[in-house]
Amino acid sequence: MKFDFKNKKILLTGASGGIGKILAEKFIINGAKLIITSSNEDKLNNLKNNYGDKHLYYLLDLSDTNKLVDNVKKIREENKDIDILVNNAGIAKDNLLIRMNQEQWQNVIDINLSSNFYIIKSIIPDMIKSRKGKILGITSVVAFSGNPGQTNYTASKGGMIAMYKSLAIEVAQRNINVNLIAPGFIESPMTENLNKDQKDSIMEKIPMKKFGLPEDVANLALFLTSDYSSYITGQSFHVN
């Protein structure tokens, strides 16, 4: 199966992370023009050095609602022709609920869930007007299974699933596909921070006895944002 994203403009958040990096590379290889965002100027400059001036780069702090709304508005004003939106950015601030403070809860909800609302709300009017578009969210398998120490994270990722499924119904007749990918445990900077006991505990639950690779997620993302998936919407696909 050959993917062709020539003449496609893709807004991708979280391009500096493990999955985001592979997503960016695969979209570029297949001809897409990317709009890449980051909340960190140094990371944004590194991305620009990696991918060059053919693509567009914007600072986008997902934790600050006022700045987020203003900056997404700027992105839309300068890019009325976004074909594909991939909401990939996310964070984890783990703790048992009884020990979790307000900042740990709110920051994860703001970045992982609320940012999706503000970004989509800004970008989707142009998709509705042109009667075409693809929106893809990266959720997590733990949104379905639960995970101790991650009530904030699972709530944010579970909220994404419900949100995207409802949105898919709202815009289906406008030829806009809205789907999600729920990765299992994928090799990434996040999993690298786990100690050996944590990794061993996770591995016991995985029949293949190995973590997935970012490429495993990216390959499905390419399919779900391509023309091959034109009759698929409102779905959440597990990669685990």
C-alpha positions in Angstrom: 0.0 0.0 0.0 1.5 3.3 -1.1 0.5 6.5 0.6 0.5 9.8 -1.2 0.2 13.0 0.8 1.4 15.4 -1.9 -0.6 18.7 -1.8 -1.7 17.8 1.7 -1.1 20.2 4.6 -1.0 18.5 8.0 -1.1 20.1 11.4 0.8 17.9 13.8 1.3 18.5 17.6 3.9 16.8 19.7 6.4 16.3 16.8 9.4 16.1 19.1 8.3 13.0 21.0 8.9 9.4 20.1 5.7 8.8 18.2 5.5 12.4 16.9 9.0 12.3 15.4 8.2 9.1 13.4 4.9 10.6 12.3 6.6 13.7 11.0 9.2 11.7 9.1 6.7 9.4 7.5 4.4 12.2 6.5 7.3 14.1 5.0 8.6 11.0 3.1 5.2 10.7 1.6 5.1 14.2 0.3 3.1 16.2 3.0 3.7 19.8 4.0 3.7 19.9 7.8 2.6 22.5 10.3 4.6 21.6 13.4 4.0 22.9 16.9 5.9 22.8 20.1 5.7 24.6 23.5 9.5 24.9 23.6 11.4 27.3 21.3 14.6 25.2 21.4 12.7 22.1 20.4 10.9 24.0 17.7 14.3 25.2 16.3 15.6 21.7 16.4 12.6 20.5 14.4 13.2 23.2 11.9 16.8 22.2 11.5 15.7 18.6 11.0 12.9 19.2 8.5 13.8 22.4 6.7 12.1 25.5 5.5 9.5 23.8 3.3 7.4 23.2 6.5 5.9 25.6 9.0 6.6 26.0 12.7 4.6 27.5 15.5 5.0 27.9 19.3 2.0 26.4 20.9 1.7 26.1 24.7 -1.1 23.7 25.3 -1.1 24.4 29.1 -2.0 28.1 28.7 -5.6 28.4 27.4 -5.4 32.0 26.5 -2.2 31.7 24.6 -3.4 28.5 23.0 -6.5 30.1 21.6 -4.6 33.1 20.3 -1.9 31.0 18.7 -4.2 28.5 17.1 -6.2 31.4 15.7 -3.0 32.7 14.1 -2.3 29.2 12.7 -5.7 29.1 11.1 -5.5 32.7 9.7 -2.2 31.8 8.0 -3.3 28.3 6.9 -6.9 28.1 5.7 -6.1 24.9 3.8 -5.3 22.4 6.5 -6.3 18.9 5.2 -5.3 16.8 8.2 -5.1 17.4 12.0 -3.2 15.0 14.2 -3.4 15.7 17.9 -0.5 13.8 19.2 0.9 15.9 22.1 0.4 14.7 25.6 2.0 14.5 29.0 1.9 12.2 32.1 2.2 13.3 35.8 1.6 10.1 37.6 0.5 9.8 41.3 -2.0 7.9 43.3 -5.3 9.8 43.3 -5.1 10.2 47.1 -1.7 11.9 46.8 -2.4 13.8 43.5 -2.4 17.6 43.8 -4.6 20.0 41.8 -1.7 21.0 39.5 -1.0 17.4 38.5 -4.7 16.8 37.7 -5.4 20.1 35.9 -2.2 20.2 33.8 -2.7 16.7 32.4 -6.4 17.5 31.6 -5.5 20.8 30.0 -2.8 19.5 27.8 -4.1 16.0 26.9 -7.8 16.8 26.6 -8.8 20.5 26.6 -6.2 21.4 24.0 -8.0 19.1 21.6 -11.2 21.1 22.0 -9.5 24.4 21.3 -7.4 23.2 18.4 -10.3 21.4 16.7 -12.8 24.2 17.3 -10.4 26.6 15.5 -9.4 24.3 12.6 -12.6 22.5 11.7 -14.7 25.4 10.3 -12.4 25.4 7.2 -12.8 21.6 6.8 -16.6 22.0 7.1 -16.5 24.7 4.4 -14.4 22.6 2.1 -16.3 19.5 2.9 -13.3 17.4 3.5 -10.8 16.6 6.2 -9.2 14.1 8.5 -8.8 14.4 12.3 -6.8 11.9 14.3 -6.2 11.8 18.0 -3.6 9.7 19.9 -5.2 8.3 23.0 -4.0 5.3 25.0 -4.9 1.7 25.8 -5.0 2.6 29.5 -8.1 4.7 28.8 -9.9 1.3 28.4 -8.1 -0.8 31.0 -7.3 1.8 33.7 -3.9 2.0 35.3 -3.0 2.7 38.9 -1.3 6.0 39.5 -2.8 7.5 36.3 -6.3 8.6 37.1 -5.5 12.0 35.6 -4.0 10.5 32.4 -6.7 7.9 31.9 -9.4 10.5 32.4 -7.8 12.7 29.8 -7.4 9.9 27.3 -10.8 8.5 28.0 -12.3 11.9 27.5 -10.6 12.1 24.1 -12.3 8.9 23.0 -15.8 10.1 24.0 -15.2 13.5 22.4 -13.9 12.2 19.1 -16.7 9.7 18.7 -19.3 12.4 19.3 -17.5 14.8 16.9 -17.3 12.1 14.2 -21.1 11.9 14.2 -21.5 15.7 14.1 -19.3 16.1 11.0 -19.8 12.8 9.1 -22.0 14.3 6.5 -19.3 16.9 5.8 -16.9 14.2 4.6 -14.7 14.6 7.6 -13.2 11.5 9.2 -12.5 11.6 13.0 -10.7 8.6 14.5 -8.3 7.7 17.3 -5.3 5.4 17.9 -4.9 3.8 21.3 -1.2 2.7 21.6 -0.2 0.1 24.1 3.3 0.4 25.7 5.5 1.9 23.0 9.2 2.5 23.2 9.5 6.2 23.9 11.1 8.7 26.3 8.2 8.1 28.6 8.8 4.3 28.8 12.6 4.9 29.1 11.9 6.5 32.5 10.5 3.3 33.9 12.8 1.3 36.1 13.4 -2.4 35.5 10.8 -3.6 38.0 8.2 -1.5 36.3 9.2 -2.7 32.8 9.1 -6.3 34.0 5.7 -5.9 35.5 4.3 -4.4 32.3 6.0 -7.1 30.1 4.2 -9.8 32.0 0.9 -8.5 30.7 2.1 -8.3 27.1 1.6 -11.6 25.2 4.4 -10.7 22.6 6.8 -9.9 25.5 8.0 -6.7 23.9 7.2 -3.0 23.7 5.8 -1.7 20.4 7.7 0.8 18.3 6.7 4.3 17.3 6.6 3.0 13.7 3.7 0.6 14.6 1.6 3.6 15.5 2.7 5.8 12.7 1.9 3.1 10.0 -1.7 3.0 11.2 -1.8 6.8 11.4 -0.8 7.1 7.8 -3.7 4.8 6.8 -6.3 6.6 8.9 -5.3 10.0 7.5 -5.1 8.7 3.9 -7.8 8.3 1.2 -7.8 4.6 2.0 -9.8 5.2 5.2 -12.6 7.3 3.6 -15.4 5.1 5.0 -14.0 4.8 8.6 -15.0 7.3 11.2 -15.7 7.5 15.0 -13.4 4.5 15.7 -10.6 3.9 18.2 -7.9 1.4 17.0 -5.7 -0.4 19.5 -2.0 -0.9 18.7 -0.8 -3.3 21.4 
